[in-house]
């Protein structure tokens, strides 16, 4: 199902609330585009779906298999809201994920296949 549309987001105070879980993806983005609308003074963000072979899908191309077209998300936010988003994203990335006690690779919430355990999951 396509998720095309535009969302206007107002500037908000610093967001330090925890993320809602579980995090379920609507689609996997194959490309992310950033732009600036000088007339509206808004940052434009566009995420396009990723095809099965990992390439970004061009929404302008005809796709006979999907009558709704490819998944696409367009967001328009103020510069203040964009700065707030970037600050939070930097905090989340800096927090990282805990390392595997055996191999040191980042642990996913469901664990990971550890080379030190001969391909068995470590939680």
N, C-alpha and C positions, 0 to 999 in steps of 0.2 A: 504494500500500500504506500503510495507516495505521501510524503509529508511536506509538500511545498507550501510556502506561505511566508509572510513577513511578520516579525514580532518587533514591536517598539518597546524598548526597555528604558525606564527612567533611571537616572543616577540614584544610587542608594548609598546609605552609610556603609562603613566597612562590614563585610559579611564574614563573621567568624563562626557561624553555626555549623554543626556537623552536616556532612552530606547525607541525603536520604538514601537508605539502602533497602533493598538491593538495587544496584545500578544496572539497569537493563538497557542495552543499546537499541534504538529504533532502527538504525542502519549503520554500517561501517563506512566512514567517509574515506573516499579515495583522493579527494583534493579539498583544500581549504583555501579560500580566497579572501583577502582583506582589502578594503578600499575606504575612501573618504568621500562623502557627499558634502561638498562645500556649501551648497545652497541650504541644505537642511541641518548642517553642522552635526552629522552623524557618522559614526564608524559603521561600515558595512562588512558583515561576515557572511560568507556563503560556504556551506559544506555540501559536497556532492557525493552520491553513493559510490561505492567501490564495486566493480564487477567481480565475478567469480575468479577471474584471472588476476585480480589485484589492481586493475587499471581504473582510473576515474571514468565515470559514465558522463558523456556529454548530453545534457538535457535537451539540446536542440536537435539531436539525431532521433530519427523515428525508431521506435522499438515496438515491433508488431506483437511481441509476447506480453508486454505490460501495457494494458489500456490506460492506466493512470500515469504512465511515464516513470522516469527514474526518481528515486528518493532525493529530495533537495530541501535544504533548510536555509532560509535567508533571515538574518537578524540585523536590525538597525538599532544602535545604541549610542548614547551620548558619549562624549570624550571622557567625562567623569566616570561613567559606568564602566567604560573600557579600562580605565586606569585601575579602578577597584577590582575588576575581573583579573587583570594582569597581576596585581599584588597578591590576590588570593591564590592564583595558579602558581605563582612563585613559591608561596608558603607550602602548598601541597607537594610540589616537586621537591623542595628542599627537605621535607619530612621523610621522603623516600619510603621504601618498604623494608621490613626487617630482612637481614641476610639469612640464608640457609646456614645452619651451624656446621654443615659438612663441607659444602663447596663454596659458600660465600655468595652465590647468585641470589637475586631478590626472590623472596617467597611471594607467591600469589595467595589470595585468601584460601583457595582450595588446595594449596600446596604446589609442588613442581616436581618434574622428573629430574632426579638428581643423578649426575654421572658417578658420584661416589657410592651410590647405592645400586649400581648396575641397572639404571633406568627405572627404578621403583620410585613411587611418590614419597615425598617428605612433606609432612604437614607442620 
